[in-house]
Amino acid sequence: MDIMETIKEQIESNPILIYMKGSPDQPQCGFSAKSSQILMSYGERFSYIDILANPEIRANLPKHSDWPTFPQLFIEGELVGGCDIITEMYESGELEPMIKGAAEDTA
């Protein structure tokens, strides 16, 4: 499977997916740490892909999503954005119904 197909499959098969540096338990940058902490605060299951351990994904995901930086959050197949957008949506209350809705769809 080609890397772009792999990325597409990952996004389609994971209702809440964050591409980040490191893991939620051991993030490797401040933006990934903040973003994963926000996701964990909702108490819902989410998937992550460590782009540092997957250099091919790191190199090609920005082409797929048309978003240059990491982390990148996808909910139900749609790009939400990076740390700044995740933080803004968390603070405004917009993110919670999206997370809860995606989590309910998998229950």
NORCORMO-V431435 format. One record per residue. N is the residue number from 0. RES is the residue in three letters. D_LAST is the distance of its C-alpha to the last C-alpha in Angstrom with 2 decimals. Layout:
# NORCORMO-V431435
N:RES:D_LAST
N:RES:D_LAST
This chain:
# NORCORMO-V431435
0:MET:29.04
1:ASP:30.45
2:ILE:29.05
3:MET:28.15
4:GLU:26.13
5:THR:24.40
6:ILE:23.54
7:LYS:22.29
8:GLU:20.07
9:GLN:18.65
10:ILE:17.93
11:GLU:16.42
12:SER:14.12
13:ASN:12.75
14:PRO:10.96
15:ILE:12.76
16:LEU:15.94
17:ILE:19.19
18:TYR:22.42
19:MET:24.57
20:LYS:27.66
21:GLY:26.81
22:SER:23.57
23:PRO:21.82
24:ASP:23.79
25:GLN:26.95
26:PRO:27.14
27:GLN:30.39
28:CYS:31.12
29:GLY:30.91
30:PHE:28.90
31:SER:26.17
32:ALA:26.35
33:LYS:26.03
34:SER:23.17
35:SER:21.05
36:GLN:22.02
37:ILE:20.79
38:LEU:17.33
39:MET:17.30
40:SER:18.49
41:TYR:15.17
42:GLY:13.60
43:GLU:10.52
44:ARG:10.28
45:PHE:12.43
46:SER:14.71
47:TYR:18.44
48:ILE:21.51
49:ASP:24.84
50:ILE:27.34
51:LEU:30.24
52:ALA:29.38
53:ASN:28.88
54:PRO:32.02
55:GLU:31.58
56:ILE:28.26
57:ARG:29.97
58:ALA:32.84
59:ASN:31.02
60:LEU:27.88
61:PRO:30.15
62:LYS:31.55
63:HIS:28.19
64:SER:26.90
65:ASP:30.37
66:TRP:29.70
67:PRO:32.22
68:THR:30.84
69:PHE:28.13
70:PRO:25.53
71:GLN:23.59
72:LEU:20.12
73:PHE:18.09
74:ILE:15.10
75:GLU:13.75
76:GLY:17.02
77:GLU:19.34
78:LEU:21.62
79:VAL:21.47
80:GLY:24.47
81:GLY:25.97
82:CYS:26.59
83:ASP:28.74
84:ILE:26.34
85:ILE:23.33
86:THR:25.65
87:GLU:26.95
88:MET:23.59
89:TYR:22.52
90:GLU:25.85
91:SER:25.74
92:GLY:22.26
93:GLU:21.14
94:LEU:18.68
95:GLU:16.43
96:PRO:15.10
97:MET:14.52
98:ILE:12.56
99:LYS:10.52
100:GLY:10.06
101:ALA:9.10
102:ALA:6.52
103:GLU:5.09
104:ASP:5.70
105:THR:3.82
106:ALA:0.00
